[in-house]
């Protein structure tokens, strides 16, 4: 008998000074993909690209025992107010070093050398896994389809991040 996937509770945060719920295609793409995969959307919000506002929302979510995964989109580039890595990195207990490298490898196939401007990152904080993605819809699709779909699926072998945040799996931090 095939093992069933254990759905995760995932929060999505769009970081943008200009997007609204109606124009947030990247956040919507993540919500569509995670729900189609069988996960539960815990909450979705949009905040301006401000270190302290980003940090406040992410801190509240990692303190919430009901939220197992936080996905952010936006604020990972090099332009003026891009500050997601600075806001989130100080909250991490452990960084997922390979996430940024693998994302940029996949992204290279789509946007070439422009991928070096992505400061996306992943990590664990308070038994919550976090992934900070670029703000483009294409980048969100690349990250979900190429990395997150498998790594957030409790059935993926030989290992996955889902089993780190599912308490009954015995690997809960």
N, C-alpha and C positions, 0 to 999 in steps of 0.2 A: 504494500500500500504506500502510495506517495505521501511524503510529508507535506503538510499544509503550511502555507506562508503565514507567519504571525504578523498582522498589520501593526504598523507603528503610528504613533501620534506625532504629527509633523507640523511645525509652525513655519510660516513663510513671511519674510520681511523684505519688502522692496524699499531700497534706499534711493531716494530721488528728490530733487528740489522742484521737479516739474510734473511728475506723473500723478495721475488720479486713478481711482478704481476703474474708470472707463478706459484709460489709456495705458494701463499697466499690463502690457502684453507678456512681459517676462514673468511676472508673478503669476499671471493667469496660466501661462504654459507650465510652470512648476505645479500649480494646483491641479491642473488637468492630468499631468503625468502621474503625480503621486496618488490621486484618487483612482485613476484607471488601473494602477498597479495594485490597488486594494488597501492602501493606507488611509488613515483618517486625518483630515485637515483639522488641527487643533485651533489654529487662529491664523489670520492673515492681516497684515498691517502695512502701511506706507509711512515712512518717516523721512524728513529732510536729511541731507548728507551732513550731519553734525555729529561729531564724535560722541558727545555726551547723550544725545537722544538715542543714537544707535545702541550705545552701551547700556542705557537704561532698559530698553525693550529686551535686548538679548539677555541681560542679567536677570530680568524678571522671568523670562522663559526658561533659562537654565536652572532657576530656583524652583520652578514648578515641577513637581514629581510626575505630573500627567503628560508633560512634553518630553519626548525622547529624542527628537531631532529638530534642529533649527536650520533652515535654509535661508540665506540672504542673497539678494540679487541687487547689484549696483554698488558703486563707490569703490571699486577695486582697481581703477585705472590710475593714471598719473596727472589728470587734470586738476585744476584748482582745488575743489572741495572734496575730491575723492579721499575718504578717510575710513572706510570700512575696516581694512586690516589693522589700523591703529586703534580703532574702537574695540575690536573683538580680540585681538591677539593677547592682550593683557588678561583676559578672562579665561584663557585656556589653561587646563592642567597639563595637557599633552598636545603637541602638534602632530598632525598627520602629514609628515614631510612629503610622502609620495603623491599626495593628491594634486598639488600644484603642478608638479612635474608631469604627471600623467595627463592632466587637463591640457597643459600647453602642448604636449605631444599630439593629442587628438585634435586640438584647435589648429595646429600648424597645417594640417591637411585641408582646413577650410579657409583660413585667413593668412597663411604664410607667416612671415616674420612679425607681423603685428601682434602675434600672440605673446611676444616678450613683454608687452605692456600690461598683461594681466597679472595682478597681484592676488589672485584667488588663493584661498587657504582653507584648510580643514583642521579640525581638532576635537578634543574631548574636554568637556567642562562639567563637573558635577554629574557624571554619568549621563550626559547629554552629548550627542555628536552634533557638531556644527560644520556647515560648509558654506563658505562665502564665495559666491559666483559673480562673474561680470554681469552688467546690466542688460546686455543684448539678449534678445529672445533666442537667437541662434546659439549663443554660448550656454544658455540655460538648457537648451535641448541637447547640446553636445555633452554637457556634464551629466545630465540625467541619463541619457541613452547610453553613454559610453562608460560611466562609472557608477553613478548613484543607484540606478535601477537594480544592479546586481548587489552592490554593497549594502543596500538597505533591505535586501531580501533574505530572510532568515534561513532559506534553503540553499543559498549560494555556497558552494564548496570550493576550496578548502576552508575559507574563512570569510567573514563579513562583519560589518559594524553593527548590524541589527542584533546579533547575539551579545554584544557588549552592553546594550541598553535594555534588554529584555530580562527582568529580574529572575524569572523562573529558569532561565538558561544557566544560572550559576556563575556567570561571568560578569555580573553587574558590579560596577566599580565601587 
